[in-house]
Amino acid sequence: MNNITLEEIAIKIREAKRIILLSHSSPDGDTVGSVQGLAIALEMLEKKVICVCDSDVPEYLNFIIYKNYVHSCNTKDSLIISVDVASPQMLGKLEGEFASIVDIRIDHHATGTEFAKFNYCDSYAAATAEIIYDLLIEYLDVMSPEIATALYTAISTDTGSFKYSNTTSYTHYVAYDLISSGADSEKVCDRLYENITVESIRSNVLFLDLMETYFGGKVLIVPITESDRQKYKLSDDQLDGISSLAKKIMGVELGISLREKSDGVYKVSMRSRQTVDCAELCAKFGGGGHVRASGATINAATIGAAKIALLEAIKNTGLFGDIYND
């Protein structure tokens, strides 16, 4: 339940002189675009702004970076706002430093945790950027082409270029108004969807080599070890689209990438059709997100053990039967 309104958030922002904006670990288009759009707006309001994330921004989002991220900073005398962060675990390496001192959480994940002093979450928003848009337009009265481009990028990525089920009529209205405010939609679409790199082709090869099907082909998992990543000469963020690609294959209801992050730690990324609630499934491992797109972290001795834990959780949903071996 929200314990603050957007109007009250605007008041706190106007009262603050120094504001820290937190993105979640392994940042995606929504957290980056929302933070960058908000950062530009806050600087237009003459605030000192610091953007913080434990991870580097993926290369494909560099075109909307106005304010560079840092990995740590002095938090004294600051209003600390987390943006698109569903739970403290999503802060990654920053969890210990920031989880207990976040003043305001702005989010749209239905499975979120109210870890901040003040929480505002609208699970009906297609992206956190929709909420930032409302905050800026209705209560802070600030907008620019740069802000509009950052927020349009955020919405486009979190809706799968307006294809996912979270897209609403209001999402299209916001997109319309952002373009009217100067968002460079052609540039956004070109950078996000028309730039195929050698690495993206290499990731497709990895996908074909490593994919495994279960439950009669309805579940597809791509287990990726660190040695696999190095073999195909890919960085971690260049593997981000694997689960989405898995879901696109005919007959697949649930696509999963399972990636080794460090010794005994495996990152899960899920994408589904209408059959599976990804957020509910990822919640079993302390993760969460959206109904059709979610993530989690599994601690296991090996990637094989992590995969079995996943398969057992999927089996226990009762959606695909009791036998998962194809």
Kinemage of the C-alpha trace (Angstrom):
@kinemage 1
@onewidth
@group {chain A} dominant
@subgroup {mainchain}
@vectorlist {calphas} color= white
{ca met a 1} P 0.000 0.000 0.000
{ca asn a 2} L 1.334 3.450 -0.885
{ca asn a 3} L 2.175 5.686 2.056
{ca ile a 4} L 2.970 8.763 -0.025
{ca thr a 5} L 1.429 10.517 -3.021
{ca leu a 6} L 3.135 11.929 -6.095
{ca glu a 7} L 2.225 15.401 -4.883
{ca glu a 8} L 3.990 14.728 -1.568
{ca ile a 9} L 7.011 13.337 -3.432
{ca ala a 10} L 7.152 16.564 -5.441
{ca ile a 11} L 7.101 18.595 -2.222
{ca lys a 12} L 9.997 16.592 -0.760
{ca ile a 13} L 11.948 17.002 -3.991
{ca arg a 14} L 11.419 20.767 -3.990
{ca glu a 15} L 12.597 20.932 -0.376
{ca ala a 16} L 15.769 18.908 -1.014
{ca lys a 17} L 19.080 20.333 -2.186
{ca arg a 18} L 20.959 17.073 -2.840
{ca ile a 19} L 19.211 14.029 -4.301
{ca ile a 20} L 20.557 10.506 -4.878
{ca leu a 21} L 18.809 8.398 -7.510
{ca leu a 22} L 19.274 4.615 -7.285
{ca ser a 23} L 18.932 2.198 -10.201
{ca his a 24} L 18.680 -1.539 -9.718
{ca ser a 25} L 21.552 -3.914 -10.401
{ca ser a 26} L 21.989 -5.082 -14.021
{ca pro a 27} L 20.104 -1.975 -15.147
{ca asp a 28} L 17.530 -2.170 -17.930
{ca gly a 29} L 15.918 0.489 -20.070
{ca asp a 30} L 13.226 1.414 -17.553
{ca thr a 31} L 15.451 2.053 -14.547
{ca val a 32} L 18.062 3.878 -16.664
{ca gly a 33} L 15.593 5.927 -18.702
{ca ser a 34} L 13.537 6.817 -15.623
{ca val a 35} L 16.593 7.845 -13.602
{ca gln a 36} L 18.108 9.829 -16.461
{ca gly a 37} L 14.856 11.623 -17.222
{ca leu a 38} L 14.341 12.446 -13.557
{ca ala a 39} L 17.975 13.532 -13.156
{ca ile a 40} L 17.694 16.028 -16.012
{ca ala a 41} L 14.479 17.399 -14.530
{ca leu a 42} L 15.988 17.749 -11.056
{ca glu a 43} L 19.006 19.605 -12.395
{ca met a 44} L 16.640 21.933 -14.242
{ca leu a 45} L 15.150 22.585 -10.794
{ca glu a 46} L 18.694 23.416 -9.588
{ca lys a 47} L 19.148 20.293 -7.467
{ca lys a 48} L 22.449 18.525 -6.934
{ca val a 49} L 21.870 15.058 -8.413
{ca ile a 50} L 23.892 11.855 -8.077
{ca cys a 51} L 22.946 8.687 -9.984
{ca val a 52} L 24.077 5.435 -8.357
{ca cys a 53} L 24.099 1.824 -9.552
{ca asp a 54} L 26.284 -1.146 -8.681
{ca ser a 55} L 26.573 -2.141 -12.360
{ca asp a 56} L 27.677 -0.492 -15.580
{ca val a 57} L 24.976 0.619 -17.998
{ca pro a 58} L 24.578 -1.650 -21.055
{ca glu a 59} L 26.135 -0.151 -24.164
{ca tyr a 60} L 22.828 -0.006 -26.045
{ca leu a 61} L 21.509 2.537 -23.515
{ca asn a 62} L 24.489 4.884 -23.621
{ca phe a 63} L 22.662 7.237 -25.983
{ca ile a 64} L 20.329 8.393 -23.185
{ca ile a 65} L 23.022 8.831 -20.536
{ca tyr a 66} L 23.002 12.472 -19.510
{ca lys a 67} L 24.277 12.012 -15.982
{ca asn a 68} L 26.960 9.363 -15.489
{ca tyr a 69} L 26.444 6.760 -12.774
{ca val a 70} L 28.769 6.216 -9.829
{ca his a 71} L 29.051 2.989 -7.818
{ca ser a 72} L 29.063 4.684 -4.394
{ca cys a 73} L 28.740 8.144 -2.876
{ca asn a 74} L 28.403 10.145 0.321
{ca thr a 75} L 24.781 9.910 1.492
{ca lys a 76} L 24.877 12.698 4.079
{ca asp a 77} L 22.158 15.353 3.820
{ca ser a 78} L 20.593 13.697 0.785
{ca leu a 79} L 17.108 12.701 -0.282
{ca ile a 80} L 17.552 9.126 -1.496
{ca ile a 81} L 15.112 7.875 -4.148
{ca ser a 82} L 15.124 4.375 -5.606
{ca val a 83} L 13.680 4.126 -9.106
{ca asp a 84} L 12.239 0.889 -10.540
{ca val a 85} L 13.626 -1.110 -7.609
{ca ala a 86} L 11.127 -3.742 -6.472
{ca ser a 87} L 13.091 -5.062 -3.492
{ca pro a 88} L 16.319 -4.236 -1.642
{ca gln a 89} L 17.931 -7.328 -3.167
{ca met a 90} L 17.638 -5.648 -6.572
{ca leu a 91} L 20.190 -3.075 -5.419
{ca gly a 92} L 22.820 -5.797 -5.729
{ca lys a 93} L 26.095 -4.838 -4.094
{ca leu a 94} L 24.518 -1.613 -2.821
{ca glu a 95} L 21.912 -3.401 -0.707
{ca gly a 96} L 23.942 -3.266 2.500
{ca glu a 97} L 24.735 0.413 2.084
{ca phe a 98} L 21.370 1.739 0.918
{ca ala a 99} L 18.499 -0.679 1.699
{ca ser a 100} L 17.751 0.775 5.129
{ca ile a 101} L 18.180 4.458 4.228
{ca val a 102} L 16.092 4.865 1.066
{ca asp a 103} L 13.686 7.751 1.641
{ca ile a 104} L 11.373 7.237 -1.336
{ca arg a 105} L 10.780 4.201 -3.549
{ca ile a 106} L 9.116 4.845 -6.918
{ca asp a 107} L 8.196 1.597 -8.639
{ca his a 108} L 5.630 -0.307 -10.684
{ca his a 109} L 6.321 -3.961 -9.806
{ca ala a 110} L 3.320 -5.792 -8.379
{ca thr a 111} L 5.560 -8.062 -6.284
{ca gly a 112} L 7.542 -5.227 -4.719
{ca thr a 113} L 8.652 -4.808 -1.127
{ca glu a 114} L 7.928 -1.654 0.869
{ca phe a 115} L 11.518 -1.248 2.055
{ca ala a 116} L 11.732 2.551 1.834
{ca lys a 117} L 10.520 5.105 4.364
{ca phe a 118} L 7.962 6.252 1.802
{ca asn a 119} L 6.714 3.984 -0.976
{ca tyr a 120} L 4.848 4.829 -4.153
{ca cys a 121} L 4.065 1.892 -6.434
{ca asp a 122} L 1.584 1.780 -9.296
{ca ser a 123} L 1.451 -1.778 -10.617
{ca tyr a 124} L -0.886 -0.688 -13.400
{ca ala a 125} L 1.827 1.491 -14.926
{ca ala a 126} L 3.486 -0.215 -17.883
{ca ala a 127} L 6.842 1.182 -16.768
{ca thr a 128} L 8.194 3.224 -13.895
{ca ala a 129} L 8.792 5.901 -16.533
{ca glu a 130} L 5.020 6.405 -16.740
{ca ile a 131} L 5.062 7.350 -13.052
{ca ile a 132} L 8.040 9.676 -13.534
{ca tyr a 133} L 6.154 11.283 -16.425
{ca asp a 134} L 3.134 11.918 -14.163
{ca leu a 135} L 5.381 13.337 -11.445
{ca leu a 136} L 7.130 15.719 -13.832
{ca ile a 137} L 4.067 16.844 -15.790
{ca glu a 138} L 1.496 17.103 -13.024
{ca tyr a 139} L 3.533 18.171 -10.005
{ca leu a 140} L 6.984 19.468 -10.977
{ca asp a 141} L 6.008 21.148 -14.253
{ca val a 142} L 9.203 20.308 -16.088
{ca met a 143} L 9.872 18.603 -19.415
{ca ser a 144} L 12.444 18.800 -22.216
{ca pro a 145} L 13.306 16.834 -25.379
{ca glu a 146} L 16.110 15.074 -23.478
{ca ile a 147} L 13.778 14.051 -20.650
{ca ala a 148} L 11.147 12.944 -23.147
{ca thr a 149} L 13.643 10.797 -25.060
{ca ala a 150} L 14.872 9.095 -21.883
{ca leu a 151} L 11.329 8.327 -20.686
{ca tyr a 152} L 10.214 7.154 -24.140
{ca thr a 153} L 13.180 4.774 -24.198
{ca ala a 154} L 12.200 3.424 -20.781
{ca ile a 155} L 8.600 2.808 -21.810
{ca ser a 156} L 9.553 1.286 -25.149
{ca thr a 157} L 11.919 -1.241 -23.562
{ca asp a 158} L 9.588 -2.248 -20.725
{ca thr a 159} L 6.666 -2.807 -23.107
{ca gly a 160} L 8.682 -4.675 -25.735
{ca ser a 161} L 8.188 -1.779 -28.147
{ca phe a 162} L 4.521 -1.571 -27.085
{ca lys a 163} L 3.876 -5.270 -27.778
{ca tyr a 164} L 3.587 -6.678 -24.229
{ca ser a 165} L 0.323 -7.102 -22.358
{ca asn a 166} L 1.273 -4.345 -19.898
{ca thr a 167} L 0.766 -1.759 -22.675
{ca thr a 168} L -2.400 0.285 -22.069
{ca ser a 169} L -4.195 3.128 -23.778
{ca tyr a 170} L -2.551 5.454 -21.248
{ca thr a 171} L 0.859 4.076 -22.236
{ca his a 172} L 0.162 5.135 -25.817
{ca tyr a 173} L -1.049 8.541 -24.627
{ca val a 174} L 2.155 9.083 -22.641
{ca ala a 175} L 4.220 8.022 -25.661
{ca tyr a 176} L 2.257 10.468 -27.827
{ca asp a 177} L 2.829 13.317 -25.376
{ca leu a 178} L 6.544 12.508 -25.010
{ca ile a 179} L 6.956 12.626 -28.790
{ca ser a 180} L 5.030 15.908 -28.788
{ca ser a 181} L 7.516 17.142 -26.153
{ca gly a 182} L 10.466 16.339 -28.399
{ca ala a 183} L 11.275 12.662 -27.790
{ca asp a 184} L 13.341 11.410 -30.717
{ca ser a 185} L 11.331 8.238 -31.329
{ca glu a 186} L 13.166 7.467 -34.569
{ca lys a 187} L 16.521 7.563 -32.783
{ca val a 188} L 15.182 5.434 -29.931
{ca cys a 189} L 13.846 2.753 -32.270
{ca asp a 190} L 17.037 2.779 -34.336
{ca arg a 191} L 19.313 2.422 -31.297
{ca leu a 192} L 17.169 -0.208 -29.580
{ca tyr a 193} L 15.901 -2.348 -32.422
{ca glu a 194} L 17.853 -1.685 -35.632
{ca asn a 195} L 21.445 -2.028 -34.433
{ca ile a 196} L 22.526 -5.637 -34.771
{ca thr a 197} L 26.047 -6.200 -33.528
{ca val a 198} L 28.413 -9.068 -34.133
{ca glu a 199} L 27.979 -9.884 -30.449
{ca ser a 200} L 24.201 -10.166 -30.795
{ca ile a 201} L 24.654 -12.676 -33.607
{ca arg a 202} L 27.166 -14.536 -31.453
{ca ser a 203} L 24.622 -14.641 -28.616
{ca asn a 204} L 22.132 -16.252 -31.014
{ca val a 205} L 24.691 -18.927 -31.822
{ca leu a 206} L 25.189 -19.523 -28.097
{ca phe a 207} L 21.421 -19.785 -27.731
{ca leu a 208} L 21.174 -22.464 -30.412
{ca asp a 209} L 24.116 -24.415 -28.997
{ca leu a 210} L 22.997 -24.405 -25.352
{ca met a 211} L 19.195 -24.371 -25.369
{ca glu a 212} L 17.387 -27.237 -23.635
{ca thr a 213} L 13.667 -28.024 -23.842
{ca tyr a 214} L 11.476 -29.555 -21.143
{ca phe a 215} L 7.821 -30.423 -20.528
{ca gly a 216} L 7.218 -31.402 -24.142
{ca gly a 217} L 8.909 -28.316 -25.535
{ca lys a 218} L 6.783 -25.862 -23.563
{ca val a 219} L 9.697 -24.749 -21.383
{ca leu a 220} L 13.038 -23.718 -22.856
{ca ile a 221} L 16.077 -23.083 -20.645
{ca val a 222} L 19.453 -21.742 -21.726
{ca pro a 223} L 22.023 -22.523 -18.987
{ca ile a 224} L 25.124 -20.347 -19.418
{ca thr a 225} L 28.285 -20.795 -17.385
{ca glu a 226} L 31.082 -18.282 -17.115
{ca ser a 227} L 33.218 -20.471 -19.358
{ca asp a 228} L 30.409 -20.467 -21.959
{ca arg a 229} L 30.284 -16.671 -21.885
{ca gln a 230} L 34.043 -16.464 -22.408
{ca lys a 231} L 33.988 -19.097 -25.155
{ca tyr a 232} L 31.516 -17.034 -27.181
{ca lys a 233} L 33.341 -13.771 -26.307
{ca leu a 234} L 30.271 -12.112 -24.835
{ca ser a 235} L 29.859 -9.723 -21.930
{ca asp a 236} L 27.139 -10.385 -19.384
{ca asp a 237} L 24.844 -7.606 -20.633
{ca gln a 238} L 25.104 -8.982 -24.184
{ca leu a 239} L 23.153 -12.015 -22.952
{ca asp a 240} L 20.158 -10.005 -21.749
{ca gly a 241} L 17.886 -10.926 -24.664
{ca ile a 242} L 18.264 -14.691 -24.362
{ca ser a 243} L 15.057 -15.332 -22.394
{ca ser a 244} L 13.011 -13.132 -24.739
{ca leu a 245} L 14.364 -15.022 -27.730
{ca ala a 246} L 13.478 -18.324 -26.059
{ca lys a 247} L 9.871 -17.275 -25.588
{ca lys a 248} L 9.493 -16.403 -29.278
{ca ile a 249} L 9.988 -19.996 -30.427
{ca met a 250} L 6.746 -21.629 -31.516
{ca gly a 251} L 5.324 -23.882 -28.814
{ca val a 252} L 7.414 -22.418 -25.993
{ca glu a 253} L 5.310 -21.054 -23.123
{ca leu a 254} L 8.192 -20.157 -20.798
{ca gly a 255} L 11.666 -19.029 -21.857
{ca ile a 256} L 14.449 -18.898 -19.256
{ca ser a 257} L 18.085 -17.886 -19.249
{ca leu a 258} L 20.136 -19.214 -16.344
{ca arg a 259} L 23.462 -17.414 -16.112
{ca glu a 260} L 26.387 -17.942 -13.777
{ca lys a 261} L 27.171 -14.621 -12.087
{ca ser a 262} L 29.805 -15.828 -9.654
{ca asp a 263} L 30.755 -19.032 -7.875
{ca gly a 264} L 27.495 -20.601 -6.665
{ca val a 265} L 25.306 -17.661 -7.769
{ca tyr a 266} L 23.023 -17.915 -10.817
{ca lys a 267} L 20.830 -15.229 -12.347
{ca val a 268} L 17.425 -16.261 -13.681
{ca ser a 269} L 15.573 -14.278 -16.329
{ca met a 270} L 12.087 -15.416 -17.389
{ca arg a 271} L 9.727 -14.460 -20.180
{ca ser a 272} L 6.356 -16.133 -20.700
{ca arg a 273} L 3.195 -16.290 -22.719
{ca gln a 274} L -0.202 -16.289 -20.996
{ca thr a 275} L 0.244 -19.686 -19.339
{ca val a 276} L 2.827 -18.739 -16.697
{ca asp a 277} L 3.021 -15.997 -14.072
{ca cys a 278} L 6.766 -15.266 -14.082
{ca ala a 279} L 6.560 -12.988 -11.045
{ca glu a 280} L 4.937 -15.694 -8.929
{ca leu a 281} L 7.473 -18.267 -10.057
{ca cys a 282} L 10.476 -16.009 -9.441
{ca ala a 283} L 9.096 -15.069 -6.023
{ca lys a 284} L 9.820 -18.647 -4.925
{ca phe a 285} L 13.507 -17.737 -5.233
{ca gly a 286} L 13.231 -14.290 -3.643
{ca gly a 287} L 12.864 -12.496 -6.964
{ca gly a 288} L 9.991 -10.872 -8.772
{ca gly a 289} L 8.980 -8.444 -11.477
{ca his a 290} L 6.148 -8.630 -13.976
{ca val a 291} L 3.652 -11.343 -14.819
{ca arg a 292} L 5.270 -11.903 -18.224
{ca ala a 293} L 8.838 -10.899 -17.393
{ca ser a 294} L 10.663 -11.452 -14.112
{ca gly a 295} L 13.990 -12.372 -12.592
{ca ala a 296} L 15.552 -14.001 -9.562
{ca thr a 297} L 18.821 -15.273 -8.156
{ca ile a 298} L 19.463 -18.897 -7.223
{ca asn a 299} L 22.271 -19.988 -4.932
{ca ala a 300} L 23.405 -23.507 -5.801
{ca ala a 301} L 26.520 -25.660 -5.882
{ca thr a 302} L 26.423 -25.990 -9.684
{ca ile a 303} L 24.444 -24.687 -12.617
{ca gly a 304} L 22.952 -28.169 -12.922
{ca ala a 305} L 21.637 -27.964 -9.369
{ca ala a 306} L 20.229 -24.502 -10.056
{ca lys a 307} L 18.480 -25.831 -13.156
{ca ile a 308} L 16.924 -28.724 -11.228
{ca ala a 309} L 15.627 -26.287 -8.605
{ca leu a 310} L 14.014 -24.291 -11.397
{ca leu a 311} L 12.469 -27.342 -13.020
{ca glu a 312} L 11.057 -28.551 -9.708
{ca ala a 313} L 9.490 -25.149 -9.087
{ca ile a 314} L 7.980 -25.186 -12.577
{ca lys a 315} L 6.691 -28.734 -12.061
{ca asn a 316} L 5.075 -27.700 -8.778
{ca thr a 317} L 2.950 -25.107 -10.564
{ca gly a 318} L 1.043 -28.017 -12.086
{ca leu a 319} L 0.862 -26.224 -15.428
{ca phe a 320} L 2.915 -28.657 -17.480
{ca gly a 321} L 2.565 -32.050 -15.762
{ca asp a 322} L 4.810 -34.055 -13.461
{ca ile a 323} L 7.570 -35.067 -15.848
{ca tyr a 324} L 9.933 -32.439 -17.165
{ca asn a 325} L 12.482 -34.506 -19.085
{ca asp a 326} L 11.847 -34.457 -22.827
